[in-house]
Amino acid sequence: MCFYLAAQAISGRGWKLTIPFPEGEINLILMDFEKFHREESGRILSTLIRLLGDFDLAEEMLQEAYAVALQKWPVEGTPANPRSWLISTARHKAIDRLRREQRFERKAEEIAKTAESTVAPESDLEEEMVADDRLRLIFTCCHPSLPLEARVALTLRIVCGTTTEEISRAFLIPVATMAQRLVRAKGKIREAGIPYRVPSQEELKDRMDGVLLVVYLIFNEGYLASSGDALIRRELCAEAIRLGRVLCGLLPGQAEAQALLGLMLLHDSRRDARVSAEGELVLLEGQDRSLWHAEQIREGTELLEAALRRGAAGVYAVQASIAALHANAKTAGETDWAQIAALYDVLLRTSASPVIEINRAVAVAMARSLDEGLALLDEIEKREELEEFHLLPAARADLLRRLGRRAEATEAYRRALALTANGIERRFLRRRIAEIEMQIGAGSKKKERPASEGGHYKTTEN
Amino acid sequence: MQYLLLIYRSESEMAKLSSAEMAAMYGEYGKFTQEITDSGNYVGGNPLKPTTTATTVRVRDAKRVVTDGPFAETKEQLGGYYLIEAKDLDQAISIAARIPGARVGSIEVRPIMPRTQAVQA
């Protein structure tokens, strides 16, 4: 029997070996190229940026190295250490390019001299170096002299290897605008001399806060964003958690970083319960808790406890404490609302925001009395600062519904509906209105009872 | 790399300082200048006279237009500068943060464009 072997690149995925048997073809996928690309690109790029000292050159050369890999690997076999192979190939391409252009002769020689050590076979030392490169790169991308939105985009693009198209889809920004944002940020890094290094010990605290904010924003964009591609948004959460792990792993003892990682794990543990099979929003109270990822809750809670023991008392630690109280309640009824309300008091003092104020009012309603919570929401409403913010009428509507004040509840739900464009939230609000209207219809026969099923309406905690 | 550190502060607030406070401030600047000279970062620097002494010059259609005052009216005015040598932006920022004026005004950190790059551009 004659075996006909055909190696074939699978678009965007890697390649497969096709072995024709009389019974049919067998396709061997030699390597999940997409997975490798996603997991390794950030690391490879960070080492290349250190070696080449230039973001664009590093990105371009890595692309070229990948192109060579796609030709060679299926034929010659995947190298024992694909990462080193790619770094080495990209480095040689960079040297060739710089020599060809002759403008940077000295730079080419510098690169040729400095780089050999990183091409050593895989070892603990290499792992460590790659990890250090990544950490440096995170601090570069999150430099406070870059605009915040550029820090977020650059971290995703350069550290996580997310494509510009994916980032623009996640943030609902035209690709061209996002590409320009990235070009400008990279230009500033180069022109202003933003260094490629981990800040000194005395700078670390301030700089760390900036890095954590970027990670938190990436996570929130994935977790809370009002629209956008659901798959990409889930990927953003995963990337933020990955970044959190890198930071905790490389800078052990950073209590706030641990608290943030704990917070993200605790929120993310509910990902499968937050949206029903029909794509409907399911609020915390109504979620099937068996769908929560117990292992992740355990890990998140442990991280939080470790962070608190180390003295973490910042905004992430408090939020993680709230998330842990929710995540560790066996049933919605067992939720420790009194503690949650107290934690929101802390948040309100340290980092007041409309969402926190609304959440606090809801927690007070659940812990003490619905009327007290409603009074707090009414006060917020009187200030007229949040007229465009759909969460306020939505939270009011929910408390009114629980109080059995159906007509007022319906009106508040309608106001919330008019203020949000998010499809999932709109469906949720319409469903609530329909439920109340049905009850009102049935109410002529049955006595009105305060609704206790369903959930309270919150952004940060559904 | 070289960076220009532009020192902005409110002239009206400056005018309120007593002579003893002014003397203390000049003393601090002298000390700071000596420090960055010793560390090899100092390239140059000067305080400027207040904007009441400023003149703005424009040439339009080969005609010279001279007006009184600074180019832009702002809350804080340029009051002096340092030209420094620093290994990167982080070092430039930490030097800028030590300028006495940073505690009351603001320091703008601007990388100097190397001459070769200026020719290419």
Interface residues (C-beta under 8 A of the other chain):
Chain A: H143 S145 E191 A192 G193 I194 P195 R197 P199 E203
Chain B: M1 Y3 A86 K87 D88 L89 D90 Q91 A92 I93 S94 V109 P111
